[in-house]
Amino acid sequence: MTAIITQYRVLSALILDRDRSDDVFLRAVNLQAGLSYFVSGVSKLFGSSWVQGDALEEILNTESYGGGPAARLLRYRPKVARLLTWFTPLWEAAFPLIYLVPPRTARLGLSAVKLFHLSVAAVMELPRFVWGFSGSHGAVRYVVERRASAQAPTTGLERVALASAAGVAVVSAIHAASQRQLDSERRRGLKGTKLLEVADGVIEYHHLTPSAPGVNAIAAPIVVLEAGLGTALETWSWVGGAISPICHVVSYHRRGYGLTTSSLSGGEAVAALVSSIDSRGPLIVASHSIGLLNVATYANSIIAGKQIAAVVLVDGTDPDLLDQDRSDRRRIGMFLQSQLGTVFMAITGLYNFVPNAVSRQNAFAPDDQSGVVQFAFSPRNIYRAVREYLDVRTAHALDSLAAVKRKVVVASSENASQQAELAQKLGAEYRLVDGSSHRSVLGNRQHAATLSQIVVEVAANAL
């Protein structure tokens, strides 16, 4: 902040009119101060240790910032530390309100902020923040008082900047909503998905029939593909296309996702889909991530008159690890914070313009890539993903899967050791897709080809 104030003073000095130069300088410093506090507060609200109330305690336990007498005193008062942790991001994010209150109240607010910096200096022994940020408060007071006195109402430049920012935000949000609507319409079109009517609604699905010459569709295996948490059925498009010459391939959306309105359980939905396919072939199920736990709910059931012959579990969620995560408030807090960040990206439409993990780690054909991205950033699907994460059953999941005749655990390089342990628990074969990540094991064409070979091998052996 000290360096920025100095740089702004040098740049504004290039304006020959002294009053204009000072005005530009003070407004620039004011804008920087407001942004610094606001962005700091918002970023903390997206950090689980701040929301959980543990951040200050963690800081005070470090050697660098916890050695002073004030820090040692605060360590013995965890409730006070937790209250201060929660209070910090709230007042920082609320800092822009200082421009809406009377000047006298604003001055009191700035005095309180100075007291905050002095407290930080005392507790964490970081006095430099006092000088840098307190030095910007004069500029904040200048803007507050000038606006209150109507001597210098909002300048044309400020109005243009504010209007432009608001306009960009609105246009981005509208664009994102329109892109999601276009994807929904694509799903209903000729290149889209199908809807299977069941007793209480519809199930959105996609079915590929065997296409290789000489393959008897009536005897061909049926491969059901279970998607991961909050992901579209299109995530299986590379794999589905690669195995469809010799197999019936069915991918679908579980209840609450996409266009699916039915509340049927996973096993009931899969049974309805398999019943609609005219094939006597064996039934194989392949799952990704948390889809493993959905498979576990029906792995030992008779599905449309068939027993599941084999399962291929791709980077599957270990139920023991999920139980640990859901019982740990820090871990579940991190998950919820990440989903909150995704909701923010979805509503504002930022995901269409900035890099995100979904786009970076997937490289499907254009229509499928668009479907995967828009699906992942649909507020409705995000909400459903949170509910599924919290509600999915883990009891007896490993026993259910272990009872399946053939089991293959396929790991990405990102989760290799974890998946090796899961394979050992299940007594399953273990395969590694070298160089892949949790998403790219399906979304990268080369990795998907390796995975497809495994599924084809499993399907052929099941005949």
HELIX and SHEET records of a PDB file:
HELIX    1   1 THR A    2  SER A   12  1                                  11    
HELIX    2   2 ARG A   18  LEU A   45  1                                  28    
HELIX    3   3 SER A   48  VAL A   51  1                                   4    
HELIX    4   4 ALA A   55  LEU A   60  1                                   6    
HELIX    5   5 PRO A   69  ARG A   75  1                                   7    
HELIX    6   6 PRO A   78  ALA A   93  1                                  16    
HELIX    7   7 PHE A   95  TYR A   99  5                                   5    
HELIX    8   8 PRO A  103  MET A  124  1                                  22    
HELIX    9   9 ARG A  128  SER A  149  1                                  22    
HELIX   10  10 GLY A  156  ARG A  188  1                                  33    
HELIX   11  11 LEU A  233  TRP A  236  5                                   4    
HELIX   12  12 SER A  237  ILE A  243  1                                   7    
HELIX   13  13 GLY A  266  SER A  275  1                                  10    
HELIX   14  14 GLY A  291  ALA A  296  1                                   6    
HELIX   15  15 PRO A  319  SER A  327  1                                   9    
HELIX   16  16 ARG A  329  THR A  348  1                                  20    
HELIX   17  17 LEU A  350  ASN A  352  5                                   3    
HELIX   18  18 ALA A  357  GLN A  361  1                                   5    
HELIX   19  19 PRO A  366  ALA A  376  1                                  11    
HELIX   20  20 PRO A  379  ASP A  391  1                                  13    
HELIX   21  21 ALA A  397  ALA A  402  1                                   6    
HELIX   22  22 SER A  413  ASN A  415  5                                   3    
HELIX   23  23 ALA A  416  LEU A  426  1                                  11    
HELIX   24  24 SER A  440  GLY A  443  1                                   4    
HELIX   25  25 ARG A  445  ALA A  462  1                                  18    
SHEET    1   A 7 LYS A 194  VAL A 198  0                                        
SHEET    2   A 7 GLY A 201  LEU A 208 -1                                        
SHEET    3   A 7 HIS A 248  TYR A 252 -1                                        
SHEET    4   A 7 ILE A 222  GLU A 226  1                                        
SHEET    5   A 7 LEU A 283  HIS A 288  1                                        
SHEET    6   A 7 LYS A 306  VAL A 314  1                                        
SHEET    7   A 7 ILE A 302  ILE A 303 -1                                        
SHEET    1   B 8 LYS A 194  VAL A 198  0                                        
SHEET    2   B 8 GLY A 201  LEU A 208 -1                                        
SHEET    3   B 8 HIS A 248  TYR A 252 -1                                        
SHEET    4   B 8 ILE A 222  GLU A 226  1                                        
SHEET    5   B 8 LEU A 283  HIS A 288  1                                        
SHEET    6   B 8 LYS A 306  VAL A 314  1                                        
SHEET    7   B 8 ARG A 406  SER A 412  1                                        
SHEET    8   B 8 GLU A 429  VAL A 433  1                                        
END                                                                             
